[in-house]
Amino acid sequence: MKLNNPSLTGLWSAAGIALLIGVLLSAHTLGDIRRTSEIWNKKTNDLHEMVAMRTTAAEHQRLLNHYGQYPTGSTSLGELARAAVPGLALITRSTETHPSVPGWTARKISLGIVDISGDDLGRFIEATSTASPPWAVLDCTASASPASGRLAKVELVLETVEK
C-alpha cells in the first residue's frame, strides 16, 4: 500500500471532514440541550406557580361562596354584647375598614371591656363567632382582677367581612 495513493488520501480527508462535522454537530446539540433545559425549567416553574395560583383562587372562591350565604351587612357588636351579656359595656377604641375582594369590605374593630367575668367574656366571644357573618378574634389581651373569676380589663381586636 502506497502512502501517495489518491483514494487513501481521499478517504482520510473524508474521515477528517466527517469528524469535524461530528464535533460541530455535537457542540451545537449541547448548546440546544442547554437552551431546551432552561426552557423546560422555566415552564416547570411556571406550572408550579399556576398550580399555586389555582389553589389560592379555589380557596378564595370557597370563602366567597361561604360568606355569600350571609345577609348584607354585619350584626352590630353592641347588639351581640347586649344579647349575650346583658349590661355589658363595650368601649370602641378604633374602627378600620379596607376593601377586600370585589364587593366585600373587611372591618376591624378594637374594643375595650372593663370588669367582666371570664364566663361573660366567653359568652360574648361565642356570640361574635356565631354571628352572621362571624367575627374573628385577631387579638385578645386580658388583665387579671383582684376579684376571683373576673378580669379587670380586656382588649379585643375583632374582624369581619361585609357586602
N, C-alpha and C positions, 0 to 999 in steps of 0.2 A: 504494500500500500504506500502510495506516494503522498507526501505532505502537500504537494503542489496540486493535488487533484482538485479540479474546479468543482466537482459535485460535492466533495467533502467540505470544501470551503463554503459552499452554498448552504450545506446542512448546518455547519457551525454558525453561520450568520443567521440562518432562520431560527436556530435554537436560542441564540443571543437575543434576537428580536422578540421571540416568544417569552423568554424570561423577563425582559424589560417590560413587555406589555402586562405580564402576570403581576409583576411588582407594582406597576402603576395602578392596575385594577384593584389590587389588594389594598393599596393606600387609599384609593378612592372609596372602596367599600368600608374601610374602617372609619373614614370620615362620615359616611352615610349612617353607619351604625351609631355613632356618637350623636348625630343630629336626631336620628329616629328615637334613640333612647331618651334624649331630652324632651322630645315631643310627647312620648309616652308618659314620662314622669309628670309633665305639666298636665296632661289630660287626666292622669290618675288623681293628682292633687285637686283639679277642678271637679272631678267626680265626687271626691270626699267632701269638698265644700258644698256641692249641690245637695248631697245626701243630708248633711248637717242643716242646711237651709230648709230642706223639705221637712225634716223632723221638727225644726223650730216652728215652721209655718203650720204644721199639723197640730202642734201643741197650742199655738195661738188660736187656731180655728176651734179647737176643743174648748178653750176658755171662752171664746166669743159665744159659742153655742150654749155653754153652761150659763153665762151671765145674761144671755138673751132671754132666758126664761123669767128673769126678774122684772118687776114693773119699773117704769121710768122713774128716776129719782131714787134717793135713798131715804130710809127711815131716819128721822131726827134722833140724835143721840139723847137729847133731853127726854123725848117720849120713851125711848128704850129704858133710860135710867128710872123714870117715874114708874114704868110698868114693872120693872124687875125689882127695884128697891124704892118703895115709896119714901119721899122726903130726901132722896139723895141729891146733893147739890154738886153740879159739875162746874168747874172753873175752866173756861176755854182759854188756853194760853196762846195758841196760834192756829190759824187755818191756812192751808195751802192747797191750791188746785193746779193741775197741769194736764195738758191734753195727753191722752193715751192713744190707743188705736183709733182710727177714724170713727167718729160718732160716740166716743166714750171719753169721759173725764175722770181722772184719778183725784180723789180728795183725801188729804191727810190732815188730821186734827190732833193737836197736842192738848191733853186735858190734865187738870189737877183735881184731886179729890182729897178732902181733909177729914180725918177721924172717921174711918169706916172699918167695919169688921171684915175679917177675911172671907166669911161666908157671903156677905153682901157684895164684896168685890167679885167673888166667883160668880154670883148670880148675874151681875152686870156684864161681865166678860162673856158669859154664856149667852146672854140676850143679844150682845153685839155680834157674836159669831154665828148666831142662828137667824139674824135679821135678813131682810130681803131687799137688796143684796147684802151679803155678810160683810162685816167689818173685820179686818185682820189686825191683830195686835203686833205692831212693829217693835215696840219697846215698852218696858214696864219697870219703873223704879219705885220701891216702897221703903218707907222708914217706919221702924217699929214704934209702938206707943207704949207708955208705961202701963196702960190698962191691958189686962190679959185678953188675947184674942182680937185685938184691934190694931189698926195701922194708923199712925199719926198723919202720914202724908203719902199719897200715891200719885205718881206722874205716869200717864199713859199716852202713847202715840198710836193712833188708830188710822187705818186707811181702808177706803172702799172705792169702787168704781161706779159711775152712774152714767146713764144715757143723756 
